[in-house]
Each structure stands twice: as C-alpha cells, then as structure tokens.
C-alpha cells in the first residue's frame, strides 16, 4: 500500500471515530451507569451521585455527537445505511437520552414533591439508553442482520453492556465519594462485575458462531496468536479487579481511581478486538471505509481543524475534570 | 401515510422543538455575562441574584437543547440519508466544525459556569461565562452557514451527482448567510429579552419589588426596545436578499399569482392554490411593489413564473404574517414598557399582564420565521441541487408514524414541564425577593482537594 492522501484520510478518520466512540463509552458509560445504580440508592445518596457527574455529563455526551458526527461527515454513505437499518433502536436510544438528560436538570428545579418522579425518569432513561446502545452494537456486529437470532444476540449484548456501564458507574462512585456510599458502591461493583463477566463470556462464545465472518477472522493462524493478548489480558484484569473489590476502600482512600481505570482499560481492549474484527469495513461486509468516505478535499479540511482543535478540547476537558476533582460535595449553583 | 410527508413532519417537529432552546441559550449567555460584569463593576448583590435566577433557566434550556440536538444528529441519517449522500462533502465539514469548535467549548465550560462558582476564581468564572456564550454563538454561526448554503448554495461543483467543494469561503459566506445570521441572532436577543421581561413582570404582579426583579425587568425591556427596530430593518434587508436569490419564495409569501408592476400588499387572504387566486383578500394597493422595489411600478415576481416549482402558498403566506404581526406587537409592548419604566419608574398592571404571555412571543416569531424560510425552500432540500423527495430514507411509513407519535407526546410533556419550572422559578424568586440567600462571591478560588486527599 503506497501512501497517498485518498488512502490515508479515510483510515485516519476511522481511527478518530473509533477514538471518539471509545472515549464516549468510557465517559458516558460511568454516568449512564450511575443512572442505572439510582434504583439501588437512597434519596440522599442519589444527590451525591448526581453531584459526582453533574459538571461532566454534558461534555461526556458531546463525544457521542462527535462520534456520530464523524460517521456522518467522514462516511456519509455508512451513516445512512447503519442508521436506517437501526431506525427503531436509535429511536429508543434517543428517547432514553432525552429523558435522562432533562431529568438531570428537572429533578433539581421542580418543587420538592415532584423530585421522585424525575429520579425515576432519570433511572429509566439511563437503562433504556444503555440497553439500546448494547442492542445496536450486537446487531451491528452481526452485520446489521435483524433476524430473530440477530435480535436475541442484540438483547444479550444489551444486558452485557448495561452491566458493564453499571460497573463503570460503581467505580466512579468509589472514586468520587466516601463513607457508607463508597462501601455500598464496592458491593455494587462486585455484583456488576459478575454480571459483566458472564455477559462478556456469553457474547465472546456466541460471536464467532453467530458471525462466520468473525469466526474466520479470529481463528486463523497466525492471527490468532497476535490477537490472543486481548482476551487473556482482559480476563486477567477482570480477575485482578474482582480480587481488589475485597480490599476496597483502602486506608487513606488509596487506589480509589484504580477500579475505574482498570475498567476503562478492559473497555479499550474489548474495543480493539472489535476494531480488529471489522477492519476494513465500516458497514460489515458491505462498505469499506474507502467506499463510504467523503471526498478527499472535504476530509482534508475537517482534518486540518481536528488537528488544531482536538488537543485544545482534550486540554480543557482535563481542566474541567480537575476543577471538579476530589470527592463530590453538594452541587449548587453558588 | 407517505413516508416522505411523515419524515418531513418528524424532522420539522424535532427541529422546531430544538430551536426553541438554542434561541434562548444563544442570547441568555450574553445576558448572564452582562449581569456578571455589572456585579463585578458595582458590587451590587442584586445583579448576582439576577444571575443566579437566570443561570438556572440557562442550565435547563441548555439541557433541553443538547438532548434535542443529539436527536437531530442521528436523524440526518435515519430520515434523510440522501442528504449526506449528495451534499455530505459540503454539509459534513460545516457540521464537523460546529461540533469541534462550539459544542465541546460550551459543554466543558458549562460545568464551571454552573457549578464552579466556589471552585474557581471570580475571574475564571467570568471567563467560563464568556466561553459558554461565545460557544453558543459560534454554534449558531456554523449551523446558519449550512442552512443558508442549502437556501442559496455557492462555491461548489457537481461531479457524478455529488456536490464537491471548490471555494470554502464562498460556501460559508454564501449570499444569504450574513442576513440570516444577523436576523437569527437578533431573534435570539429578542426572545430572551421578552422572556426575561415577561417572567420579571410575573414577579412584579406577585408583589415582588426587589432590586433583582427591577434589574432583570429593565434589562429585558430596554434590550427589547433597542433590538426590535434593528430587527425590523434587518428583516427587511433579509427579505430583499430573498427577493434577489429566491424570488419564488417571495411570490408565495406575498401570495402574488402573477408577475407584474403595481402589486398590492395583501394583509389578509385565504390563498387558494388550485384556483390560483386569493379569497377574502384585503390589500393595500401597490404596497408590495413599494416594499420590495421601493416604487409603485416595481415589478414583483409572481407564482406564474414557477409552475410546479414553487413552495406551498398558504403556510408561507400565513407564517410570514404571524412573524411580522408578532414583531409589530413586540415593538408596541417594548416601547410602551420602556416609556413607563423610564418616565414613571413603574409598570401599569394591564401592561404587566400583557407582558407575561409575551414572554413566549420570541418563540412564536422565531418559529413562524423559520417555517417561512424552510417551507419556502420547498420542493428543494438544497435549492436547485437536491429535491426533498430524493433524500428521504427507505424506512417504512409505519415506523416513522410510530416514532413520530412518541416524539410528539414526549415533546409536549417536556414543554409543559419546562414552562412549569420557569413559572415555579419566577414565583420562588418573587417570594424570596432580596432576602434570598446570596452565595459568597470570592476573588480567589477555594483550595482544591487533590484526588484521594
């Protein structure tokens, strides 16, 4: 493969889109997860949990807009094909995101008697959005096949992803809180980890059988050898984190962020495995990233802007996280 | 039903719901900055109370804007895949720049603006407010550039049915873009002025005479009084620009069936597209020629020049009149209120009662204006390049109908909840008056708890 811009740009954009999706899944994963855990929390704990994500959720969701935006602008053909095939799940996802997004604000501003209603809506919206994302992922993995088997696989992935988000949420609560709530979050994390591990195992087993294409991609020598660190490393991290949950929280709150970082690493590994399974397709078996890409001159002008702006975005995102670093306190406008 | 009509209704419903909230946040960001800067300059705590009342409205409106905006980014693909397929090379980069330069800026600094008051210095907090306000305005810039390009496309060439960029400057600053941007920014300013004035009038009617109420009321009324004549002038210029570039839209707006001189200005009519005539017409002779050509014998384009290729007349005619009528009402109300506040230092009760429903007049005028310009682009999605019917996706009508029903229900409920909260916040502020607890304003930041500390 010789290097030229028409070849390189779609590849670069596929990478950027992958990065945006990964960042989105990790960041919005923890705030969606906190929404899922809302069902298990007391009133006062709910306020603290909201305080732990309040300043961030909006920026977290912007990564989804960027990911979909990059799909839209860099691979317009794929955007149309994927989203029309996933019409109903996308709709369900959007309803979930709308409900939870506004519930955030309404619950703090309505007369106190109505707060419960918005808490419930926040929980429901988070669950719906997580399940819809998982379902879409499952159907996408099978090449947008929506037969009965495809739907069953989608449902399996949906529960797995919701459990994984709940684990992320619990890990974030461990990082951002202290005392009883923190101990409770450790127990949540343990339960969510078991569910996630079961789900992941089921999905990993089902995937190669549900999709012959992925079977061929996974079980070919010597690729199998290069690929093997991904599942092995993920499994090791899982086990290690599982053991850690018995020692948390630690004196002086050491390693409070470790569970979250470990989960983020597991997400990244899983994501790398997915990327490997799909390359070079953006719509499985139908469109490669080069077939679906926008015109070179359009990609070039977006890339120019991205190269300048993305580091700035990452810089001020870090700054925002730093400003609200430390344990979550009451979130007020003053 | 036909998926095309359903998709149009669905997208129209979503974008109508969405635009309500950016229309508020674009200008409210700057109003908040004004409150903050007045506080910084005067140390008068009433400014800060006004800030804290309205920053809550900003937060809620922003959240509503974000969630409905996320919906839109998906709907390009779910409902209009043909759009990106044909003009994605132009629309893509403009949308990408909106996300990269505006969305992240707003989202990251919104947290600091809303909750960071005790966590950063007053100076950084002011800066965060500037960045959020700047971000919302920048976002308007990019999206108006794209919308205007769809109205008056420029700077591109067609290769195999796909638009390719030739001159980005010409694409962004296409012929209608500067007019539309100014018109929209002023519309946002007016919407917020009337919202602030209207909710302050509600507080006034509830017996609130606190300093923060007066400050917000004056800000709203005087800003509206200054902006409305500018808006009427800008709107007129925008109309002349449309006459030059999209004459068929003007013909439909004026319900003028035949090209010619001495065209009357129709004040009231029921345009009948089948018979190609106006029923129950009330008109000023030579009025349209005078307004559009500045001469009674000026030739105004008529619908007969665009057979089968012009927008529907009835909705255009009426949405345009609703916008202009609302604008004139805004002029009357804001100038009377400004007169009483300036000369009498009070507000007559009937006027205050009129100002409360007028809080939403900006929404009405903005929606009517957008309906005029967007329906006025039909049957084209991108004028002369892509027809709306050729961009719709292969989704079954029943799916679109089902999702449309749910979206509409959701939007109506959210709108009721939103307006309920605005009234609740106003009444709460009225009850608290100047005794509401004022947060400590500090010149320096509180010490930061480090992670794990």
HADDOCK unambig.tbl for C-alpha pairs under 7 A between the chains (distance, minus, plus):
assign (segid A and resid 55 and name CA) (segid B and resid 111 and name CA) 4.16 0.50 0.50
assign (segid A and resid 55 and name CA) (segid B and resid 115 and name CA) 6.82 0.50 0.50
assign (segid A and resid 56 and name CA) (segid B and resid 111 and name CA) 6.53 0.50 0.50
assign (segid A and resid 58 and name CA) (segid B and resid 107 and name CA) 5.61 0.50 0.50
assign (segid A and resid 59 and name CA) (segid B and resid 104 and name CA) 6.39 0.50 0.50
assign (segid A and resid 59 and name CA) (segid B and resid 107 and name CA) 4.61 0.50 0.50
assign (segid A and resid 59 and name CA) (segid B and resid 108 and name CA) 5.41 0.50 0.50
assign (segid A and resid 62 and name CA) (segid B and resid 103 and name CA) 6.85 0.50 0.50
assign (segid A and resid 62 and name CA) (segid B and resid 104 and name CA) 6.51 0.50 0.50
assign (segid A and resid 65 and name CA) (segid B and resid 70 and name CA) 6.28 0.50 0.50
assign (segid A and resid 65 and name CA) (segid B and resid 73 and name CA) 6.96 0.50 0.50
assign (segid A and resid 66 and name CA) (segid B and resid 99 and name CA) 6.39 0.50 0.50
assign (segid A and resid 69 and name CA) (segid B and resid 73 and name CA) 6.87 0.50 0.50
assign (segid A and resid 69 and name CA) (segid B and resid 96 and name CA) 6.42 0.50 0.50
assign (segid A and resid 72 and name CA) (segid B and resid 92 and name CA) 6.76 0.50 0.50
assign (segid A and resid 73 and name CA) (segid B and resid 88 and name CA) 6.34 0.50 0.50
assign (segid A and resid 73 and name CA) (segid B and resid 92 and name CA) 3.96 0.50 0.50
assign (segid A and resid 73 and name CA) (segid B and resid 93 and name CA) 6.46 0.50 0.50
assign (segid A and resid 73 and name CA) (segid B and resid 96 and name CA) 6.83 0.50 0.50
assign (segid A and resid 76 and name CA) (segid B and resid 84 and name CA) 5.46 0.50 0.50
assign (segid A and resid 76 and name CA) (segid B and resid 85 and name CA) 5.91 0.50 0.50
assign (segid A and resid 76 and name CA) (segid B and resid 88 and name CA) 6.24 0.50 0.50
assign (segid A and resid 77 and name CA) (segid B and resid 85 and name CA) 5.84 0.50 0.50
assign (segid A and resid 79 and name CA) (segid B and resid 77 and name CA) 5.57 0.50 0.50
assign (segid A and resid 80 and name CA) (segid B and resid 77 and name CA) 4.44 0.50 0.50
assign (segid A and resid 80 and name CA) (segid B and resid 78 and name CA) 6.42 0.50 0.50
assign (segid A and resid 80 and name CA) (segid B and resid 81 and name CA) 4.41 0.50 0.50
assign (segid A and resid 83 and name CA) (segid B and resid 77 and name CA) 5.51 0.50 0.50
assign (segid A and resid 83 and name CA) (segid B and resid 78 and name CA) 4.89 0.50 0.50
assign (segid A and resid 84 and name CA) (segid B and resid 77 and name CA) 6.61 0.50 0.50
assign (segid A and resid 84 and name CA) (segid B and resid 78 and name CA) 4.56 0.50 0.50
assign (segid A and resid 84 and name CA) (segid B and resid 393 and name CA) 6.94 0.50 0.50
assign (segid A and resid 84 and name CA) (segid B and resid 395 and name CA) 6.48 0.50 0.50
assign (segid A and resid 87 and name CA) (segid B and resid 78 and name CA) 5.96 0.50 0.50
assign (segid A and resid 94 and name CA) (segid B and resid 71 and name CA) 5.97 0.50 0.50
assign (segid A and resid 97 and name CA) (segid B and resid 67 and name CA) 6.61 0.50 0.50
assign (segid A and resid 98 and name CA) (segid B and resid 67 and name CA) 4.93 0.50 0.50
assign (segid A and resid 98 and name CA) (segid B and resid 68 and name CA) 6.87 0.50 0.50
assign (segid A and resid 101 and name CA) (segid B and resid 63 and name CA) 6.31 0.50 0.50
assign (segid A and resid 101 and name CA) (segid B and resid 67 and name CA) 6.25 0.50 0.50
assign (segid A and resid 102 and name CA) (segid B and resid 63 and name CA) 5.83 0.50 0.50
assign (segid A and resid 102 and name CA) (segid B and resid 64 and name CA) 6.09 0.50 0.50
assign (segid A and resid 105 and name CA) (segid B and resid 60 and name CA) 5.71 0.50 0.50
assign (segid A and resid 109 and name CA) (segid B and resid 421 and name CA) 6.73 0.50 0.50
assign (segid A and resid 110 and name CA) (segid B and resid 421 and name CA) 5.92 0.50 0.50
assign (segid A and resid 253 and name CA) (segid B and resid 452 and name CA) 5.77 0.50 0.50
assign (segid A and resid 254 and name CA) (segid B and resid 452 and name CA) 6.36 0.50 0.50
assign (segid A and resid 256 and name CA) (segid B and resid 452 and name CA) 6.85 0.50 0.50
assign (segid A and resid 294 and name CA) (segid B and resid 89 and name CA) 5.91 0.50 0.50
assign (segid A and resid 295 and name CA) (segid B and resid 89 and name CA) 6.14 0.50 0.50
assign (segid A and resid 298 and name CA) (segid B and resid 89 and name CA) 5.51 0.50 0.50
assign (segid A and resid 298 and name CA) (segid B and resid 93 and name CA) 6.41 0.50 0.50
assign (segid A and resid 302 and name CA) (segid B and resid 93 and name CA) 5.52 0.50 0.50
assign (segid A and resid 302 and name CA) (segid B and resid 96 and name CA) 6.75 0.50 0.50
assign (segid A and resid 309 and name CA) (segid B and resid 100 and name CA) 6.54 0.50 0.50
assign (segid A and resid 309 and name CA) (segid B and resid 101 and name CA) 6.91 0.50 0.50
assign (segid A and resid 313 and name CA) (segid B and resid 104 and name CA) 6.60 0.50 0.50
assign (segid A and resid 317 and name CA) (segid B and resid 108 and name CA) 5.94 0.50 0.50
assign (segid A and resid 320 and name CA) (segid B and resid 108 and name CA) 6.25 0.50 0.50
assign (segid A and resid 320 and name CA) (segid B and resid 112 and name CA) 6.94 0.50 0.50
assign (segid A and resid 323 and name CA) (segid B and resid 119 and name CA) 6.45 0.50 0.50
assign (segid A and resid 325 and name CA) (segid B and resid 449 and name CA) 6.99 0.50 0.50
assign (segid A and resid 325 and name CA) (segid B and resid 450 and name CA) 6.67 0.50 0.50
assign (segid A and resid 325 and name CA) (segid B and resid 451 and name CA) 6.19 0.50 0.50
assign (segid A and resid 326 and name CA) (segid B and resid 449 and name CA) 5.37 0.50 0.50
assign (segid A and resid 326 and name CA) (segid B and resid 450 and name CA) 5.57 0.50 0.50
assign (segid A and resid 326 and name CA) (segid B and resid 451 and name CA) 4.63 0.50 0.50
assign (segid A and resid 326 and name CA) (segid B and resid 452 and name CA) 6.60 0.50 0.50
assign (segid A and resid 331 and name CA) (segid B and resid 115 and name CA) 6.58 0.50 0.50
assign (segid A and resid 332 and name CA) (segid B and resid 115 and name CA) 5.93 0.50 0.50
assign (segid A and resid 333 and name CA) (segid B and resid 114 and name CA) 5.48 0.50 0.50
assign (segid A and resid 333 and name CA) (segid B and resid 115 and name CA) 4.91 0.50 0.50
assign (segid A and resid 334 and name CA) (segid B and resid 115 and name CA) 6.54 0.50 0.50
assign (segid A and resid 334 and name CA) (segid B and resid 117 and name CA) 5.39 0.50 0.50
assign (segid A and resid 334 and name CA) (segid B and resid 118 and name CA) 6.61 0.50 0.50
assign (segid A and resid 334 and name CA) (segid B and resid 439 and name CA) 5.34 0.50 0.50
